[in-house]
Amino acid sequence: MFALHKKCLINMSKHDVVPRAVSVQEDIAKLLRFESSALPAGQQTNLMEYATRMKAGTRNIYYLCAPNRHLAEHSPYYEAMKQKDMEVVYLLKSHIREHVSLFFVVFF
């Protein structure tokens, strides 16, 4: 009986914590700023602004990780997106891209 009760408490606590964690991730995602292929170099945007510029029916965020904007803009991956007239978010600093990519999943 105690083992069953203990298992229920663990499950209840998991369900209680997860919505809060997702809420915190959503709040952080709203604060993050990025450079974008649609904007001049140095100008930044956030995911909400990016979403307003997305083509109708698009549900994906397109991003490219690179050491700097110049390399991102000359990447064959960017060229493929440019031909499709898709805006691309640039994740330019290695210490940011590892943490930020986790928030893309939560945002949409």
C-alpha positions in Angstrom: 0.0 0.0 0.0 2.8 2.4 0.9 4.6 1.7 -2.4 1.5 2.5 -4.4 0.9 5.7 -2.4 4.5 6.8 -2.9 4.2 6.2 -6.7 1.1 8.3 -6.8 2.8 11.2 -5.0 5.7 11.1 -7.4 3.4 11.2 -10.4 1.4 14.0 -8.8 4.5 16.0 -8.2 5.7 15.5 -11.8 2.4 16.8 -13.2 2.6 19.8 -10.9 6.2 20.7 -11.9 6.1 20.3 -15.6 3.5 23.0 -16.4 5.6 25.5 -14.3 8.8 24.5 -16.2 7.1 25.0 -19.5 5.7 28.3 -18.5 9.2 29.5 -17.4 10.7 28.3 -20.8 7.9 30.2 -22.6 8.7 33.3 -20.7 12.4 33.0 -21.4 11.8 32.3 -25.1 9.9 35.6 -25.4 13.0 37.5 -24.1 15.6 36.0 -26.4 16.8 38.2 -29.3 18.4 37.1 -32.5 19.7 38.4 -35.8 17.7 37.4 -38.8 18.1 37.1 -42.6 15.2 39.6 -43.0 16.9 42.3 -41.0 20.1 44.4 -41.5 23.2 43.2 -39.7 23.2 44.1 -36.0 19.5 44.5 -35.8 17.8 41.9 -33.6 14.4 40.3 -33.4 12.5 38.0 -31.0 10.5 34.9 -31.8 7.1 36.8 -31.6 8.3 39.3 -34.3 9.7 36.5 -36.4 6.4 34.6 -36.2 4.5 37.7 -37.5 6.7 37.7 -40.6 6.3 34.0 -41.3 4.5 32.9 -44.5 0.9 31.8 -44.1 0.8 28.1 -43.2 4.4 27.9 -42.0 4.8 26.3 -38.6 8.6 25.9 -38.4 11.3 28.2 -37.2 14.2 28.1 -39.5 17.6 28.8 -37.8 21.2 28.4 -38.7 24.1 28.1 -36.3 27.3 29.8 -37.3 30.3 31.5 -35.7 29.3 34.8 -37.4 26.7 36.4 -39.7 29.1 36.4 -42.7 29.5 32.7 -42.5 25.8 32.1 -42.0 24.9 34.2 -45.0 27.4 32.3 -47.2 26.3 28.8 -46.0 24.8 26.5 -48.6 22.0 25.8 -46.0 21.1 29.4 -46.0 21.2 29.6 -49.8 18.6 26.8 -50.0 16.3 28.8 -47.6 17.0 32.0 -49.5 15.8 30.4 -52.7 12.5 29.5 -51.0 12.3 33.1 -49.7 12.3 31.9 -46.1 13.5 34.0 -43.2 16.2 32.4 -41.1 17.2 33.1 -37.5 21.0 33.3 -37.0 22.3 31.6 -33.8 25.8 33.2 -33.9 27.5 32.4 -30.6 28.2 28.9 -29.6 27.4 29.4 -25.9 23.9 30.7 -26.9 22.9 28.1 -29.5 23.1 25.1 -27.2 20.7 26.7 -24.7 18.4 28.5 -27.1 17.6 25.5 -29.3 15.8 23.9 -26.4 13.3 26.8 -26.4 12.3 26.6 -30.0 10.4 23.4 -29.3 8.5 25.0 -26.5 7.6 28.2 -28.4 5.4 26.7 -31.1 
